[in-house]
Amino acid sequence: MSQLLARFAAHSDDQRTGILDDAGAHSYASIVRRAVAVSAALSSRRSLEPGERVALLVHPSADF
């Protein structure tokens, strides 16, 4: 788990609102779960090595 995700892991049970957007409120816990899922999906790609940087082009929203 990256250092950034490790810092967010402290909020893995936190049900307070971390993001509020047009779709509604998203808790810190749900944000951590999504971040871990994206990290795991990227880590499973054979062409990526630990420590490599990845750029994502997405619309700014909690859906990402």
N, C-alpha and C positions, 0 to 999 in steps of 0.2 A: 504494500500500500504506500502511495507516495506520501511525502511529508505533509503536503496540503490536505490530503484526505485524512491523514492521521490527526491533524488539528481539528478537522470537522467532526471526526469520530466522537469527540467529547460531547457533541450535541446529538448523538444518535438516538437518544431517548427523549429529546427535547420537543415537546409538542407546541411550543410557542411559534408564532408566525415569523417565518424568515423572509418570505417573499409574498407580496400581495400584488396580483395582476388582474387582468380582465376575467380570467378563468376562476379567480377566487384566491383563497389563502393557502399557502403551502408551508408546512411546518419544517423546522430545521431537520427533523428526523427524516421526512420524505425527501428533502434535498440531498441528505447524506446517502440515502438508499439509491437515488438516481445517479449520483456521482460515482458511487462504487460500481454500479452496473455498467456505466459507460467506461469506467477505467478497466473493468474486467473484460469487456468486449474488445477494447483496443489492445489490451495485454495479450489476448488470445491470438492476435494476428501474428503469424510467423515472421512477417517482414519488419516488425517493430522489436527493438531491443530495449531493455530497461534503461531509463535515463534519456531516451530519445524524446524530442519534443514533437507534439502533434498540434496542428492548427485546425480549428473547426470553423466553418463558415455557416452560421445559423442566424435566424432572426432572434432578436433579443426578447426572450420570453421564458417563463418557467417551464414550458413544455419541453424545452431542450433538456 
